[in-house]
Amino acid sequence: MTTTHMIQTAGVLTLAVVLLLALVVVVLRLAALPLAGAALALDHTADLVARPLPPIPTRHPEGGTR
């Protein structure tokens, strides 16, 4: 069975739908790569912002710092 015979058996419309579906999957997978990178960058930024702050030195009436 040749490729031409298989296309004729399945139908051109079916083949077009399958190729369109494959194209959609490829485009979505390519779009997922930069989105995953952006998610990792946002996660790193959130970790950086969520760090506890260092204690603020305060002055006591006797003049020293704690």
BELTA-V444367 format. One record per pair of residues at least 6 apart in sequence whose ideal C-beta (glycine too) atoms are under 7 Angstrom apart, sorted by the first residue. I is the first residue (numbers start at 1). J is the second residue. If there is no record, write none. Layout:
i->I j->J
i->I j->J
//
This chain:
i->7 j->15
i->57 j->65
i->57 j->66
i->58 j->65
i->58 j->66
i->59 j->65
i->60 j->66
//
